[in-house]
């Protein structure tokens, strides 16, 4: 259970730093709706990556034990 909690915390921290970095690089004249859409797509990609990595990790863990 702890590995899932740790993974969730790492995901939230990585996503937060990722969005802060992206917002620093954007221009001031871009619309908030466009930035929100990009943020949503980034969030979905990160969720898919996290789930895929978790499945891979658990599969490798199960095979090795």
C-alpha positions as CSV (number, residue, x, y, z in Angstrom):
1,X,0.0,0.0,0.0
2,X,2.8,2.3,0.8
3,X,4.3,2.1,-2.7
4,X,1.0,3.3,-4.2
5,X,0.9,6.3,-1.8
6,X,4.5,7.1,-2.6
7,X,3.7,6.9,-6.3
8,X,0.7,9.2,-5.9
9,X,2.8,11.8,-4.1
10,X,5.6,11.6,-6.7
11,X,3.0,12.0,-9.4
12,X,1.5,15.1,-7.8
13,X,4.9,16.7,-7.2
14,X,6.1,15.9,-10.7
15,X,2.9,17.3,-12.3
16,X,3.1,20.4,-10.2
17,X,6.7,21.1,-11.2
18,X,5.9,20.3,-14.8
19,X,3.0,22.8,-14.9
20,X,5.0,25.5,-13.1
21,X,7.8,25.2,-15.7
22,X,5.3,25.3,-18.5
23,X,3.6,28.4,-17.1
24,X,6.9,30.2,-16.9
25,X,7.6,29.5,-20.5
26,X,4.2,30.7,-21.9
27,X,3.6,34.1,-23.2
28,X,1.3,36.5,-21.3
29,X,-1.1,36.9,-24.3
30,X,-2.1,33.3,-24.5
31,X,-5.7,32.5,-23.4
32,X,-6.5,30.7,-20.2
33,X,-8.8,28.3,-22.0
34,X,-5.9,27.2,-24.2
35,X,-3.6,26.7,-21.2
36,X,-6.3,24.8,-19.4
37,X,-6.8,22.5,-22.3
38,X,-3.0,21.9,-22.5
39,X,-3.0,21.2,-18.8
40,X,-5.8,18.7,-19.0
41,X,-4.1,16.8,-21.9
42,X,-0.8,16.8,-19.9
43,X,-2.7,15.5,-16.9
44,X,-4.2,12.7,-18.9
45,X,-0.9,11.7,-20.4
46,X,0.7,11.6,-17.0
47,X,-2.1,9.5,-15.6
48,X,-1.7,7.0,-18.4
49,X,2.1,6.9,-17.9
50,X,1.7,6.4,-14.2
51,X,-0.8,3.6,-14.6
52,X,1.3,2.0,-17.3
53,X,4.4,2.2,-15.2
54,X,2.5,0.8,-12.1
55,X,1.2,-2.1,-14.1
56,X,4.7,-2.8,-15.5
57,X,6.3,-2.6,-12.0
58,X,3.7,-4.9,-10.4
59,X,4.1,-7.4,-13.3
60,X,7.8,-7.5,-12.9
61,X,7.5,-7.7,-9.1
62,X,5.1,-10.6,-9.4
63,X,7.3,-12.4,-11.9
64,X,10.4,-12.0,-9.8
65,X,8.7,-13.4,-6.6
